[in-house]
Amino acid sequence: MTLQDSIRSPRLSSRTKVQALFGVDVITAEALPELVDEQLYADERAHVSNAVPKRRAEFGTARVCARRALAQLGLPPVSLVPYEDRAPRWPDNTVGSISHTKNYCAVAVALASSVRSLGLDVEEDRALDFGVVKAVCTPSERRSLTLNQDPSHDAVLYFGAKEAFYKCQYPLTRTFLDFQDVELDLDIARGTFRVRVIKPLPARPEWFDRLTGRFIRRDGLVLCGLELH
């Protein structure tokens, strides 16, 4: 089966790996990243014309998956060239999030009337070097990790969850946040996390302190997602 067949096949539209991260208002799609230049709009092809094949495959597959998911919301296909800051561009009155790794691409979308924002991140389920752990996790989070059986392996959960939160908050705030600006309460047994923004900000949305998300480990991947209502 080719990527074109798999993306368009209704047999693969029932439930994705990441659907468990979200509620019923969110539509998800997934595929193996492959070159799909022939399925892209001219401006999308131009956007990645100078990119290496891996980048073109991830970009193109994400756009085709996004259009498939948006179609389930009743929307016609449109070009999805990102903004200048590389944030994904979505049709009016919709929200969404995109993530991809070496062998997997996933998209989540919803109507803005049902969901204010979405965050999705996918990572390979791997151990992180100590330098990366120190950059990603706050001192409090590193202390929590030492209580786990495999702290270097579990650190990737913090990485993915913080990336998902960033993708959720950025379209609403246009605020750049570093890993150390955010602290998580992570419940590994339940597969949930709660987010706290610890960086002092002049304007602080009230939902900064009430966002919770979910994560799952499956097929060698860490999948993290949250939605803001």
Buried (B, 14 or more C-beta within 10 A) or exposed (E): EEBBEBBBEEEBBEEBBBBBBBEEBBBBBBBBBBBBBEBBBEEBBEBBEEEEEEEBBBBBBBBBBBBBBBBEBEBEBBBBBBEEEEEBEBBEEBBBBBBBBEEBBBBBBBBBEBBBBBBBBBBEBEBBEEEBBBEBBBEEBBEBBEEBEEBBBBBBBBBBBBBBBBBBBBBEBEBEBEBBBBBBEBEBEEBBBBBBBEEEEEEEBEBBEEBEBBBBBEEEBBBBBBBBE
